[in-house]
Amino acid sequence: MSTTGILTAAPAGTWQLDAVHSTVGFEVGYLAGTFRGQFRDVAAQLQVTDGAATLAGAAQVASVDVKDANLAAHLQSPDFFDAERHPELRFTAEDVSVDGEVARIGGELTIKGVTRPIELTGAASGPLTDAFGNERLGLAIQATVDRTEFGVSWNVPLPTGKQALSNDVTIVGDLYFVKAG
């Protein structure tokens, strides 16, 4: 685990997600384009100790936000996330490393009751003090997963024989953390 970048500069302790300024979403190929959605109700905590860090977070499936209410309901059904039986998506990581501004986070993602290892990569920024005296840091991270490995297999065939929805889904997070007091 690297000891450069934000991990050595960030004060040890608990950093809470600033949910107002953070986003957690997904992108998936659909027909001739990319379909995007996000989760409005997310929580996460970054724990920094002696140059090491862990990360844990969750998104409430019922908070999935797309541009159509019927589609949001379909995403919450057993065809996709199955919100009734699996109300949240979870991520935990014991391997958070930052080298300069490059972040690598190895952890486990749980969707629909299925847990798989993934690695998020991206950029880290901070720490810095905001205009109100709060210490902040940020992570802009993403990973691509095969949704069918998590039991999310709904699809519809097109006249060409191809499927309407890609199996590869990119998970995207712009996370802003505030040092707990």
N, C-alpha and C positions, 0 to 999 in steps of 0.2 A: 504494500500500500504506500502510495506516495505521501511524502510529508511536506510537499511544496504547495504553493497556491493558497486557496481560501482556508484549507484545513489548519494550516499553521497560523494563518493570520486571524482566523475567526476565534473569538474567545470560547473556551470550553463551556459546555452547558447545553441547555435545551433551546432549540430554535423552533418556533411554531409557524406553521403555514399562514401567510397573510392571504386568506381565501378570496378577499375582495379583489386583489390584484393578480391572482394566480389563475391559470386555466389548465384543465386536464381534458384532453380530447382524443379523437381518433380520426383517421383518414383511411378510406378504403376505395379501391377501384370499383366503379359501378357503371355499367353500360359503357358509354364513351367518355367518361370523365371520372372525377374524384368526388366521393360523398364525404362530408365532414359533419361531425357532431361533437358535443362536449358534455361534461357532467358539471352541473351547477353546485352540487353539494359535495365538496371534497374536504378532506382533512389530512394533514401530514405533520410529522415531527422529525426533525433532524437532531441527532444527539452527537455532539462533538466532545471528544476527550483525548488529550495528549496527541494531537495530530491524526487521530482516527475518527471515523464518523459512521453512524448507522442511520438509516432512513426507514420510516414506516408510514404508510398512508392508505387511505380508503376513499372510494367514490361510491355514492349511493346511486344504485341503478335507477330508482324512481326519479332521479334528477336529470336523466338524460335529456339533452336539449337539441332538438332538430327543428327544421322549419315547418313541420306538419304534425299536428296532434295525433292523427291516425298512425303515422309512422313511428312516433314516440311510443305509442301503445304497443305496436308490433315489436319494437326493440325490447320492450319489457316482458314480452310473452316468452313461453318456452322455446319458440323458434330461435330466439336470440339469447338475451341475458337471463330470462326466467326470474324476474324480480321477486315474485312471490316466494319461491324456494331459496333464492340466492340474492338477497337484497343489496349486497355490496360487492364491489371489486376490491381486492386488497393487494398491496405490494409491500414487501419487506426486504431490506438489504443490509447485510453485515459488511459488505465490501464496497464502500464509497471511497473513491480515490480521485484526487484532483492534482493534475500536474500543470502548473501555470493556470491557464484558463480552460483546459480540457478536462472534462469530467467523465468518469466511467463508473457506473453503478451496477454491480452484479447482485441480483436478488431473485426473489420468487414472486411471480404474479399469479393471483388466484382469480379465475373467472368461472362462474357457473359451477363452483365447487371443485374445480380442477386446478391444481397448482403445478406450474412449470417454471424452470429457471429462465431468466432473460437477462440481457445486459442493455442498460440504457446508456447512451452516449450523448455528449453535447458540450455545452459551455457553462462555465461558472463565472460569477461576477461578485465582487465585494470581498470582504465586508466593507460597509460604509455606514456613516451615520446620516440619517435623514434630517430634515428640517425641524423635527420635533424631538431630536435626541435619541431616537431608536436606532439600534444597530440592525442592519439588514444585509442579506446576501441572496443571490439568485442562482437558479439552475434552469437552463433551457435544455431539455433532454428529450430523447425519442428512442424508440425501438420498434422493430417490425416483428410481428408474430403471425403464426398461422392460426387463424381463428378456429379451424376445425380441430386443432389439438386441445382446445378448451371446450369442445362439445357444442360449438356454435357453427352449425353446418347448413342452415337454411340457404337455399338457392333456387333459381328458376332457370331452366335451359332457354337459350335463345334459338331462333330459327337456324342459325349458323352451326349449332351444336355446342357453342361455347356457353359458359355460365354467365349470368348477369352480374354476379357479385364475386369479386376476387377473394381468395382465401387469405391473402396477405393483408394485414391491417397494421398501419403505423400508429403507434400510441405517441402522443405529443404532450409534453408538459412544460409550461412556463411557470416555474415555482418561485415564489418570493417568500423568504423566511424572515421573521423578526425574532431577535434574541429575547427569550422570556426573562421577565424581571425578577 
